[in-house]
Amino acid sequence: MRNLDEDTITQAVLARHTGAADPRLREVMTSLVQHLHAFARDIRLTEEEWFAGIRFLTEVGHITDDKRQEFILLSDTLGLSMLVTALNNRKPRECTESTVFGPFHVEGAPEYPLGADVANGARGEPCFVRGRVLGLDGAPVPNAELQVWQADADGRYDVQYAGDHGHRARGTLHADAEGHFHFKSIRAEAYPIPHDGPVGRMLDALGRHPWRPAHLHFMITAPGFERLITHVFRDGDRYLDSDAVFGVRRSLIADWVEHPPGPTPDGGISEVPYYTLDFDFVLNPERTA
């Protein structure tokens, strides 16, 4: 053990893991070490490159706080988040597909009654969202909880603004007894992920753009069903084929239908053009042990 070299160090590290009480931790760390060491050998990692990597990860940690999760951005832009999502959300074809969680979900978003305006002053063109939450058999899922959130017309989430402006373009609602839901918000717009930090510099160095296609986030939960985390993407967006975080799925693309000024689905009158989005979600039953 005192004469380790580049050919013997990997097995020496793995030997230190044999005392791990948790077998899954031992399995994960064994594979991680093997792949890390193989990566370093494969590209003949230099000390300067290793130090640059350490500095990069340190910067990712320093910029991360309760409003910005740079590590999730890093995982997203490397495709790891979507890979983990795909591996862990295999389900029947009829079910709504899952996609990445993203870094801007907020716990404790305000609750709204059906039909409410969750935009709460966020800038954007008005949009009325309607749909149903269904089971795999087509039966309605009553009283499902829907958490929704999105960026505004300037491409920013409420938590990205300085100061306390309250929650905007996000909220929690509950479907009715027949699985129906409806609320008012704003039209989804394309926006860049935060790229003023280390992840942005990485994208720039790789010749990649930071843009995401327009989308609306949903997290839907109901007793007896698996939780669904997904987006609905706006058809026609220029970034659908080059999403910076690889989250687009064909089944999640929908039309935001434009309407002229006039009567709105909630019985009101709009003096400006508005949009409607209709989308049904199909949940997967919980897996039994």
Residue pairs with C-beta under 8 A, 6 or more apart in sequence:
1 12
4 12
6 41
9 37
10 33
10 34
10 37
13 33
13 37
14 30
14 33
14 34
17 26
17 29
17 30
17 33
18 26
20 26
20 29
39 45
40 50
56 198
56 202
59 197
59 198
60 70
60 71
60 74
60 197
60 198
60 199
61 70
61 71
63 70
63 197
63 198
64 70
64 71
67 159
67 160
68 103
68 159
68 160
68 194
69 103
70 103
70 194
70 197
70 198
70 199
72 81
72 101
72 102
72 103
73 103
73 193
73 194
73 197
73 199
74 198
74 199
74 202
75 81
76 82
76 100
76 102
76 103
76 193
76 244
76 245
76 246
76 247
77 193
77 199
77 202
77 203
77 208
77 244
77 245
79 245
79 246
81 100
81 101
81 245
82 99
82 100
82 245
82 246
82 247
85 98
85 99
85 100
85 101
85 229
86 98
89 97
89 98
89 226
91 97
91 98
91 226
91 284
92 136
92 284
94 136
94 282
95 136
95 282
95 283
95 284
96 228
96 230
96 251
96 252
96 281
96 282
96 283
97 230
97 249
97 251
97 252
98 228
98 229
98 230
99 229
99 230
99 231
99 247
99 248
99 249
99 252
100 229
100 231
100 245
100 246
100 247
101 229
102 217
102 245
104 149
104 151
104 157
104 159
104 160
105 147
105 149
105 217
105 219
106 149
106 158
106 159
106 167
106 170
109 147
109 149
109 167
109 170
109 171
109 172
110 120
110 167
110 170
110 171
110 172
111 171
111 172
111 173
112 118
112 171
112 172
112 173
112 183
113 173
114 173
114 174
114 175
114 176
114 180
114 181
114 182
114 183
115 182
115 183
115 184
115 266
116 171
116 173
116 183
116 184
117 183
117 184
117 185
118 148
118 169
118 170
118 171
118 173
118 183
118 184
118 185
119 126
119 168
119 169
119 184
119 185
119 186
120 166
120 167
120 168
120 169
120 171
121 168
122 152
122 153
122 158
122 168
122 169
122 185
122 186
123 152
123 153
123 154
123 186
124 152
124 153
124 169
124 185
124 186
124 187
124 189
125 153
125 186
125 187
125 272
125 273
125 274
125 275
126 184
126 185
126 186
126 187
126 264
126 270
126 272
126 274
126 275
127 184
127 185
127 186
127 187
127 188
127 256
127 274
127 275
127 276
127 277
128 182
128 183
128 184
128 264
128 265
128 266
128 274
128 275
128 276
128 277
129 148
129 181
129 182
129 183
129 184
129 185
129 216
129 276
129 277
129 278
129 279
130 180
130 181
130 182
130 265
130 276
130 277
130 278
130 279
131 180
131 181
131 182
131 278
131 279
131 280
131 281
132 140
132 175
132 178
132 179
132 180
132 181
132 280
132 281
133 140
133 141
133 144
133 146
133 175
133 179
133 181
133 220
133 222
133 280
133 281
133 283
134 140
134 141
134 179
134 280
134 281
134 282
134 283
135 141
135 225
135 282
135 283
135 285
136 282
136 283
136 284
136 285
140 175
140 177
140 178
140 179
140 180
141 175
141 179
141 222
141 225
141 283
142 175
142 176
142 177
142 178
142 179
143 174
143 175
143 176
143 177
143 222
144 174
144 175
144 179
144 181
144 220
144 221
144 222
144 225
144 283
145 172
145 173
145 174
145 220
145 221
145 222
146 172
146 173
146 174
146 175
146 181
146 218
146 219
146 220
147 170
147 171
147 172
147 217
147 218
147 219
147 220
148 170
148 171
148 172
148 173
148 183
148 185
148 216
148 217
148 218
149 157
149 169
149 170
149 171
149 217
150 157
150 169
150 170
150 185
150 186
150 188
150 215
150 216
150 217
151 157
151 169
151 188
151 189
151 191
152 158
152 168
152 169
152 186
152 189
153 186
153 187
153 189
155 189
155 190
155 191
155 192
156 191
157 169
157 170
158 165
158 166
158 167
158 168
158 169
158 170
160 194
169 185
169 186
171 183
173 181
173 183
174 181
175 181
182 265
182 266
184 266
185 216
187 214
187 234
187 256
187 275
188 214
188 215
188 216
188 232
188 233
188 234
188 256
189 214
190 211
190 212
190 213
190 214
190 237
190 238
190 239
191 211
191 212
191 214
192 209
192 210
192 211
192 212
192 244
193 199
193 200
193 210
193 211
193 212
193 244
193 245
194 200
194 210
195 203
195 204
195 210
200 210
203 209
203 210
203 244
208 244
209 239
209 242
209 244
210 244
211 239
211 242
211 243
211 244
212 239
212 243
212 244
212 245
212 247
213 233
213 234
213 237
213 238
213 239
213 240
213 243
213 248
214 233
214 234
214 237
214 256
215 231
215 232
215 233
215 234
215 247
216 231
216 232
216 277
217 230
217 231
218 228
218 229
218 230
218 231
218 232
218 281
219 227
219 228
219 229
219 230
220 227
220 228
220 230
220 281
220 283
221 227
221 228
222 283
224 285
224 286
225 283
225 284
225 285
225 286
226 283
226 284
226 285
226 286
226 287
228 281
228 283
228 284
230 252
230 281
231 247
231 252
232 252
232 253
232 254
232 277
232 279
233 240
233 248
233 252
233 253
233 254
234 253
234 254
234 255
234 256
235 253
235 254
235 255
235 256
240 248
240 253
241 248
254 277
254 278
254 279
255 277
256 275
256 276
256 277
257 275
257 276
257 277
258 273
258 274
258 275
259 270
259 273
259 274
259 275
259 276
260 273
261 269
261 270
261 271
261 272
261 273
261 274
262 269
262 270
263 269
263 270
264 270
264 274
265 276
